[in-house]
Amino acid sequence: MTTPAHADAQEHPAHGPHGSGQHGGGQPGAGHAGSGHQAPGGEAEHAELLALDAALAAPTVERVVDEVARHLAAEPAAVLDLGCGPGGGTLALTRRFPSASVTAVDRSPVMLERVRTAARAAGLGGRVRTVPADLSGAWPSLDRADLVWAASVLHELADPQPFLGGARAVLRPGGLLAVVELDGLPGFLPADPGAGRSGLEDRCHAALAAAGWSAHPDWRPVLERAGLEVLAVRTVDTVAPPAGAGTTRYARAWFARMRPALEGRLAAGDLAVLDALLDPEDPAALRHRRDLAFRSGRTVWIARRP
């Protein structure tokens, strides 16, 4: 699916180029979410961060899939999720298209094992196939598809044209490619966090954006150069579930990921507030708060192979 946030794509290729390539987004799949950024501590921690994003963003991703479905000429028989991350998009696609076989591709064995586990837990294991591949290089042999889903993938690639050429080639004529990106970085805090100056999270996001996090262009001209007809571009805002343990876990993981990158980019007072939010012994720490609310969105480019 998708990845939550993305540092420099050349430095942190994450799950996008794992299988293609926020997420996710990943995402968060990038994710990719993906997707996505390489979390400190290794791939297992990265996969966990993307999975937290996928769980909270699931209603949003389902709405994106519904938007894509409106442009299909017929129910797809075969769907490809390229750069699938931990499988949030894979599951949404499998549920939405009950007669389709769904193939999830990623270069990461950790991500693919999460996809298989999640599919089995959802009773969908018989319809989901996983393929290990680094699609930034030579592509494996893949069956033709009616729908290709690429979430938090393109922005991870130094040159997305070879990837798009591969995606176009695997699409049947008339088939759709859905390119999904995060619409900004995830947010959790109220405007006034109760310490320091108001607007802390906005300043964090601005500083990370200046560093290239979650940066992507309008993909329309890139898709058109690849010989695809762009049918629609839509942004879907978050449908956030009620704040709960998952929101708190994701907020803590995200702030821990964000904090080192903000060193030297924020005022000392803002950094001190971030440290307090991450300090489990501080009464104002994220783990003790009851005012967290997950905010994120997705933009989708829907393109057809003529």
Buried (B, 14 or more C-beta within 10 A) or exposed (E): BBBBBBBEBEEBBBBBBBBBBBBBBBBBBBBBBBBBBBBEEEBEBBBBBBBBBBBBBBEBBBBBBEBBBEBBEEEBBBBBBBBBBBBBBBBBBBBBBEEBBBBBBBBBEBBBBBBBEBBEEBEBBEBBBBBBBBBBEEBEEBEEBBBBBBBBBBBBBEEBEBBBEBBBEBBBEEBBBBBBBBBBBBBBBBEEBEEBEEBBBEBBBBBBEEBBBBBBEEBBEBBEEBEBEBEEBBEBEBBBBEBEEBBBBBBBBBBBBBBEBBEEBBEEEBBEBBEBBBEEEBEEBBBEBEEBBBBBBBBBBBBBBE
